[in-house]
Amino acid sequence: MLRHLLIIARRDPVMYATTKRSFAGHTDIEVVLDRRRGERRRQTLAIELNRRVSERRTMDIDALLQRLGWVIVEQTSSET
């Protein structure tokens, strides 16, 4: 099942409350307030020690939240 996550910037709690109410009846859309505070990885590992081949994130959510105040992300469920 394809779901959408609508992330609202922390700086706009009014937009979050309004949007959350607007999408309350939609089971395929979840409205959340951005909870991130910064990069979780604290240390930089040498390339040969870093197990990630590439970055998992495909879009720059930070830039979109700064510019628009919100961003929509598609989530795919492994359940079929």
The first five atom37 places (N, CA, C, CB, O) and aatype in JSON, in Angstrom:
{
  "aatype": [12, 10, 1, 8, 10, 10, 9, 9, 0, 1, 1, 3, 14, 19, 12, 18, 0, 16, 16, 11, 1, 15, 13, 0, 7, 8, 16, 3, 9, 6, 19, 19, 10, 3, 1, 1, 1, 7, 6, 1, 1, 1, 5, 16, 10, 0, 9, 6, 10, 2, 1, 1, 19, 15, 6, 1, 1, 16, 12, 3, 9, 3, 0, 10, 10, 5, 1, 10, 7, 17, 19, 9, 19, 6, 5, 16, 15, 15, 6, 16],
  "atom_mask": [
    [1, 1, 1, 1, 1],
    [1, 1, 1, 1, 1],
    [1, 1, 1, 1, 1],
    [1, 1, 1, 1, 1],
    [1, 1, 1, 1, 1],
    [1, 1, 1, 1, 1],
    [1, 1, 1, 1, 1],
    [1, 1, 1, 1, 1],
    [1, 1, 1, 1, 1],
    [1, 1, 1, 1, 1],
    [1, 1, 1, 1, 1],
    [1, 1, 1, 1, 1],
    [1, 1, 1, 1, 1],
    [1, 1, 1, 1, 1],
    [1, 1, 1, 1, 1],
    [1, 1, 1, 1, 1],
    [1, 1, 1, 1, 1],
    [1, 1, 1, 1, 1],
    [1, 1, 1, 1, 1],
    [1, 1, 1, 1, 1],
    [1, 1, 1, 1, 1],
    [1, 1, 1, 1, 1],
    [1, 1, 1, 1, 1],
    [1, 1, 1, 1, 1],
    [1, 1, 1, 0, 1],
    [1, 1, 1, 1, 1],
    [1, 1, 1, 1, 1],
    [1, 1, 1, 1, 1],
    [1, 1, 1, 1, 1],
    [1, 1, 1, 1, 1],
    [1, 1, 1, 1, 1],
    [1, 1, 1, 1, 1],
    [1, 1, 1, 1, 1],
    [1, 1, 1, 1, 1],
    [1, 1, 1, 1, 1],
    [1, 1, 1, 1, 1],
    [1, 1, 1, 1, 1],
    [1, 1, 1, 0, 1],
    [1, 1, 1, 1, 1],
    [1, 1, 1, 1, 1],
    [1, 1, 1, 1, 1],
    [1, 1, 1, 1, 1],
    [1, 1, 1, 1, 1],
    [1, 1, 1, 1, 1],
    [1, 1, 1, 1, 1],
    [1, 1, 1, 1, 1],
    [1, 1, 1, 1, 1],
    [1, 1, 1, 1, 1],
    [1, 1, 1, 1, 1],
    [1, 1, 1, 1, 1],
    [1, 1, 1, 1, 1],
    [1, 1, 1, 1, 1],
    [1, 1, 1, 1, 1],
    [1, 1, 1, 1, 1],
    [1, 1, 1, 1, 1],
    [1, 1, 1, 1, 1],
    [1, 1, 1, 1, 1],
    [1, 1, 1, 1, 1],
    [1, 1, 1, 1, 1],
    [1, 1, 1, 1, 1],
    [1, 1, 1, 1, 1],
    [1, 1, 1, 1, 1],
    [1, 1, 1, 1, 1],
    [1, 1, 1, 1, 1],
    [1, 1, 1, 1, 1],
    [1, 1, 1, 1, 1],
    [1, 1, 1, 1, 1],
    [1, 1, 1, 1, 1],
    [1, 1, 1, 0, 1],
    [1, 1, 1, 1, 1],
    [1, 1, 1, 1, 1],
    [1, 1, 1, 1, 1],
    [1, 1, 1, 1, 1],
    [1, 1, 1, 1, 1],
    [1, 1, 1, 1, 1],
    [1, 1, 1, 1, 1],
    [1, 1, 1, 1, 1],
    [1, 1, 1, 1, 1],
    [1, 1, 1, 1, 1],
    [1, 1, 1, 1, 1]
  ],
  "atom_positions": [
    [[0.84, -1.19, 0.0], [0.0, 0.0, 0.0], [0.88, 1.24, 0.0], [-0.96, 0.01, 1.22], [1.81, 1.35, 0.8]],
    [[0.59, 2.16, -0.88], [1.33, 3.41, -0.97], [0.74, 4.41, 0.01], [1.29, 3.97, -2.41], [-0.46, 4.67, 0.01]],
    [[1.61, 4.97, 0.85], [1.2, 5.98, 1.84], [2.02, 7.24, 1.62], [1.38, 5.45, 3.31], [3.09, 7.2, 1.01]],
    [[1.51, 8.33, 2.12], [2.23, 9.6, 2.03], [2.44, 10.16, 3.42], [1.46, 10.61, 1.14], [1.54, 10.13, 4.26]],
    [[3.62, 10.67, 3.64], [3.98, 11.31, 4.89], [4.13, 12.8, 4.58], [5.3, 10.7, 5.51], [4.99, 13.19, 3.79]],
    [[3.31, 13.62, 5.21], [3.35, 15.06, 5.02], [4.08, 15.65, 6.22], [1.91, 15.68, 4.86], [3.55, 15.65, 7.33]],
    [[5.29, 16.14, 5.99], [6.13, 16.65, 7.07], [6.03, 18.17, 7.08], [7.62, 16.19, 6.91], [6.24, 18.83, 6.06]],
    [[5.72, 18.72, 8.25], [5.59, 20.17, 8.42], [6.78, 20.67, 9.25], [4.22, 20.54, 9.12], [7.17, 20.03, 10.22]],
    [[7.34, 21.8, 8.86], [8.48, 22.39, 9.57], [8.09, 22.74, 11.01], [9.0, 23.65, 8.84], [6.97, 23.17, 11.27]],
    [[9.03, 22.55, 11.93], [8.78, 22.85, 13.36], [8.42, 24.31, 13.59], [10.01, 22.49, 14.19], [7.72, 24.63, 14.55]],
    [[8.89, 25.18, 12.74], [8.68, 26.61, 12.95], [7.22, 27.05, 12.72], [9.58, 27.4, 12.03], [6.86, 28.19, 13.01]],
    [[6.39, 26.13, 12.19], [5.01, 26.5, 11.86], [3.99, 25.56, 12.5], [4.82, 26.51, 10.35], [3.35, 24.77, 11.81]],
    [[3.83, 25.64, 13.84], [2.89, 24.74, 14.51], [1.43, 24.98, 14.13], [3.04, 24.89, 16.01], [0.61, 24.07, 14.22]],
    [[1.09, 26.18, 13.7], [-0.29, 26.47, 13.27], [-0.59, 25.71, 11.98], [-0.5, 28.01, 13.07], [-1.65, 25.11, 11.85]],
    [[0.35, 25.73, 11.03], [0.18, 24.98, 9.79], [0.05, 23.48, 10.08], [1.36, 25.24, 8.82], [-0.76, 22.79, 9.47]],
    [[0.85, 23.0, 11.03], [0.79, 21.59, 11.41], [-0.6, 21.23, 11.94], [1.86, 21.27, 12.47], [-1.19, 20.24, 11.5]],
    [[-1.12, 22.02, 12.86], [-2.43, 21.75, 13.46], [-3.54, 21.8, 12.41], [-2.72, 22.75, 14.59], [-4.42, 20.94, 12.39]],
    [[-3.5, 22.8, 11.56], [-4.51, 22.96, 10.52], [-4.46, 21.8, 9.52], [-4.33, 24.29, 9.79], [-5.49, 21.24, 9.15]],
    [[-3.26, 21.46, 9.08], [-3.09, 20.38, 8.1], [-3.47, 19.03, 8.7], [-1.65, 20.34, 7.59], [-4.09, 18.21, 8.03]],
    [[-3.11, 18.81, 9.95], [-3.45, 17.56, 10.63], [-4.97, 17.39, 10.68], [-2.85, 17.53, 12.06], [-5.48, 16.29, 10.44]],
    [[-5.69, 18.46, 11.0], [-7.16, 18.4, 11.02], [-7.72, 18.16, 9.62], [-7.74, 19.7, 11.61], [-8.67, 17.39, 9.46]],
    [[-7.14, 18.81, 8.63], [-7.64, 18.69, 7.26], [-7.51, 17.27, 6.71], [-6.9, 19.65, 6.35], [-8.38, 16.82, 5.96]],
    [[-6.45, 16.57, 7.07], [-6.21, 15.23, 6.55], [-6.58, 14.13, 7.55], [-4.77, 15.09, 6.16], [-6.16, 12.99, 7.37]],
    [[-7.34, 14.45, 8.57], [-7.66, 13.49, 9.62], [-8.4, 12.27, 9.09], [-8.51, 14.16, 10.69], [-8.21, 11.17, 9.62]],
    [[-9.21, 12.4, 8.09], [-9.98, 11.27, 7.57], [-9.26, 10.44, 6.52], [0.0, 0.0, 0.0], [-9.81, 9.43, 6.06]],
    [[-8.08, 10.83, 6.13], [-7.34, 10.14, 5.07], [-6.4, 9.11, 5.68], [-6.55, 11.15, 4.2], [-5.44, 9.47, 6.37]],
    [[-6.67, 7.84, 5.44], [-5.83, 6.79, 6.02], [-4.5, 6.62, 5.3], [-6.58, 5.48, 6.01], [-3.58, 6.02, 5.85]],
    [[-4.38, 7.16, 4.08], [-3.15, 7.01, 3.33], [-2.21, 8.22, 3.47], [-3.47, 6.79, 1.87], [-1.16, 8.26, 2.83]],
    [[-2.58, 9.19, 4.31], [-1.76, 10.38, 4.54], [-1.57, 10.57, 6.03], [-2.4, 11.64, 3.89], [-2.54, 10.65, 6.79]],
    [[-0.31, 10.66, 6.44], [0.0, 10.94, 7.85], [0.7, 12.28, 7.93], [0.87, 9.8, 8.48], [1.69, 12.5, 7.22]],
    [[0.22, 13.17, 8.77], [0.81, 14.5, 8.94], [1.65, 14.49, 10.21], [-0.29, 15.61, 8.99], [1.15, 14.16, 11.29]],
    [[2.93, 14.84, 10.08], [3.83, 14.86, 11.23], [4.61, 16.17, 11.26], [4.79, 13.66, 11.2], [4.84, 16.8, 10.23]],
    [[5.0, 16.55, 12.46], [5.86, 17.71, 12.66], [7.31, 17.23, 12.56], [5.58, 18.41, 14.03], [7.65, 16.2, 13.14]],
    [[8.15, 17.96, 11.85], [9.55, 17.57, 11.69], [10.21, 17.45, 13.05], [10.31, 18.6, 10.8], [10.25, 18.41, 13.82]],
    [[10.73, 16.26, 13.36], [11.33, 16.0, 14.67], [12.85, 16.04, 14.62], [10.88, 14.66, 15.19], [13.51, 15.98, 15.66]],
    [[13.4, 16.13, 13.43], [14.85, 16.06, 13.31], [15.52, 17.29, 13.9], [15.26, 15.89, 11.84], [15.03, 18.41, 13.75]],
    [[16.63, 17.07, 14.58], [17.39, 18.17, 15.18], [18.72, 18.38, 14.48], [17.62, 17.91, 16.66], [19.34, 19.43, 14.62]],
    [[19.17, 17.38, 13.72], [20.45, 17.47, 13.02], [20.86, 16.1, 12.54], [0.0, 0.0, 0.0], [20.11, 15.14, 12.68]],
    [[22.02, 16.02, 11.98], [22.54, 14.75, 11.48], [22.78, 13.81, 12.65], [23.84, 14.95, 10.68], [23.41, 14.19, 13.63]],
    [[22.28, 12.59, 12.55], [22.43, 11.63, 13.64], [23.83, 11.01, 13.67], [21.39, 10.53, 13.51], [24.32, 10.65, 14.74]],
    [[24.45, 10.9, 12.53], [25.8, 10.33, 12.51], [26.77, 11.36, 13.07], [26.22, 9.89, 11.07], [26.94, 12.43, 12.48]],
    [[27.38, 11.05, 14.18], [28.25, 12.01, 14.86], [29.68, 12.02, 14.32], [28.28, 11.69, 16.34], [30.32, 13.07, 14.26]],
    [[30.18, 10.86, 13.92], [31.56, 10.81, 13.47], [31.62, 10.46, 12.0], [32.37, 9.8, 14.29], [30.73, 9.81, 11.46]],
    [[32.68, 10.91, 11.37], [32.88, 10.59, 9.97], [33.81, 9.39, 9.9], [33.46, 11.81, 9.19], [34.91, 9.4, 10.45]],
    [[33.35, 8.36, 9.19], [34.15, 7.15, 9.03], [34.9, 7.2, 7.71], [33.27, 5.9, 9.11], [34.45, 7.82, 6.75]],
    [[36.03, 6.56, 7.68], [36.76, 6.44, 6.43], [35.9, 5.69, 5.42], [38.13, 5.73, 6.65], [35.08, 4.86, 5.8]],
    [[36.09, 5.98, 4.16], [35.24, 5.39, 3.13], [35.26, 3.86, 3.18], [35.68, 5.87, 1.76], [34.22, 3.23, 3.01]],
    [[36.43, 3.28, 3.41], [36.49, 1.82, 3.44], [35.76, 1.23, 4.66], [37.93, 1.37, 3.44], [35.42, 0.05, 4.65]],
    [[35.53, 2.03, 5.7], [34.82, 1.55, 6.88], [33.32, 1.85, 6.82], [35.41, 2.18, 8.11], [32.53, 1.22, 7.54]],
    [[32.94, 2.77, 5.99], [31.54, 3.14, 5.87], [30.81, 2.07, 5.07], [31.38, 4.54, 5.21], [31.15, 1.82, 3.91]],
    [[29.8, 1.43, 5.68], [29.1, 0.34, 5.03], [28.08, 0.82, 4.0], [28.43, -0.52, 6.05], [27.69, 0.04, 3.13]],
    [[27.65, 2.03, 4.07], [26.68, 2.54, 3.12], [27.35, 2.8, 1.78], [26.0, 3.82, 3.64], [28.38, 3.47, 1.71]],
    [[26.76, 2.27, 0.75], [27.28, 2.49, -0.6], [26.85, 3.85, -1.1], [26.81, 1.38, -1.56], [27.64, 4.56, -1.73]],
    [[25.61, 4.22, -0.82], [25.11, 5.51, -1.25], [24.16, 6.05, -0.2], [24.42, 5.42, -2.62], [23.72, 5.32, 0.69]],
    [[23.84, 7.31, -0.31], [22.91, 7.96, 0.61], [21.5, 7.43, 0.36], [22.95, 9.5, 0.45], [21.08, 7.32, -0.79]],
    [[20.78, 7.11, 1.42], [19.43, 6.58, 1.29], [18.43, 7.67, 0.9], [18.99, 5.94, 2.59], [17.47, 7.39, 0.19]],
    [[18.65, 8.86, 1.33], [17.71, 9.95, 1.05], [17.9, 10.41, -0.39], [17.91, 11.14, 2.03], [19.02, 10.66, -0.83]],
    [[16.78, 10.51, -1.12], [16.86, 10.91, -2.52], [16.49, 12.37, -2.74], [15.97, 10.03, -3.34], [16.73, 12.91, -3.82]],
    [[15.92, 13.01, -1.76], [15.56, 14.42, -1.91], [16.1, 15.2, -0.72], [14.02, 14.6, -2.04], [16.3, 14.66, 0.36]],
    [[16.33, 16.47, -0.94], [16.85, 17.33, 0.11], [15.68, 17.9, 0.91], [17.73, 18.47, -0.48], [15.19, 18.99, 0.63]],
    [[15.25, 17.13, 1.91], [14.1, 17.52, 2.72], [14.37, 18.82, 3.47], [13.75, 16.42, 3.71], [13.47, 19.65, 3.61]],
    [[15.59, 19.0, 3.96], [15.93, 20.22, 4.7], [15.69, 21.47, 3.86], [17.38, 20.17, 5.16], [15.11, 22.44, 4.35]],
    [[16.13, 21.45, 2.62], [15.95, 22.62, 1.75], [14.48, 22.89, 1.47], [16.71, 22.42, 0.43], [14.04, 24.04, 1.47]],
    [[13.71, 21.83, 1.23], [12.28, 22.02, 0.98], [11.56, 22.54, 2.21], [11.65, 20.71, 0.52], [10.69, 23.4, 2.09]],
    [[11.9, 22.03, 3.38], [11.27, 22.53, 4.61], [11.62, 23.99, 4.85], [11.7, 21.68, 5.82], [10.78, 24.77, 5.3]],
    [[12.87, 24.37, 4.55], [13.27, 25.77, 4.7], [12.49, 26.67, 3.75], [14.78, 25.92, 4.45], [12.02, 27.74, 4.14]],
    [[12.36, 26.23, 2.51], [11.73, 27.07, 1.49], [10.21, 27.06, 1.6], [12.15, 26.61, 0.11], [9.58, 28.12, 1.61]],
    [[9.61, 25.86, 1.67], [8.15, 25.75, 1.63], [7.49, 25.65, 3.0], [7.78, 24.56, 0.83], [6.36, 26.11, 3.18]],
    [[8.19, 25.05, 3.95], [7.6, 24.82, 5.26], [6.94, 23.45, 5.37], [0.0, 0.0, 0.0], [6.45, 23.08, 6.43]],
    [[6.93, 22.69, 4.26], [6.35, 21.36, 4.26], [6.96, 20.55, 3.12], [4.81, 21.42, 4.13], [7.52, 21.11, 2.17]],
    [[6.83, 19.23, 3.21], [7.28, 18.34, 2.15], [6.46, 17.05, 2.23], [8.82, 18.04, 2.26], [6.08, 16.63, 3.32]],
    [[6.2, 16.43, 1.09], [5.48, 15.16, 1.04], [6.45, 14.08, 0.6], [4.25, 15.24, 0.07], [7.18, 14.22, -0.38]],
    [[6.44, 12.97, 1.36], [7.31, 11.84, 1.08], [6.45, 10.61, 0.89], [8.35, 11.62, 2.22], [5.52, 10.38, 1.67]],
    [[6.73, 9.83, -0.15], [6.0, 8.57, -0.36], [6.63, 7.48, 0.47], [5.99, 8.18, -1.86], [7.85, 7.36, 0.53]],
    [[5.79, 6.68, 1.1], [6.26, 5.52, 1.86], [5.65, 4.29, 1.21], [5.87, 5.63, 3.38], [4.45, 4.25, 0.92]],
    [[6.48, 3.29, 0.98], [5.95, 2.03, 0.47], [6.05, 1.01, 1.58], [6.72, 1.56, -0.79], [7.08, 0.9, 2.25]],
    [[5.0, 0.26, 1.77], [4.95, -0.75, 2.81], [5.45, -2.06, 2.25], [3.53, -0.9, 3.38], [5.19, -2.39, 1.09]],
    [[6.17, -2.82, 3.07], [6.63, -4.14, 2.65], [5.52, -5.17, 2.73], [7.82, -4.58, 3.49], [5.67, -6.28, 2.23]],
    [[4.4, -4.81, 3.36], [3.26, -5.72, 3.47], [2.47, -5.67, 2.17], [2.35, -5.34, 4.68], [2.24, -4.59, 1.61]],
    [[2.06, -6.83, 1.68], [1.26, -6.86, 0.46], [-0.05, -7.53, 0.65], [2.01, -7.55, -0.63], [-0.83, -7.63, -0.3]]
  ]
}
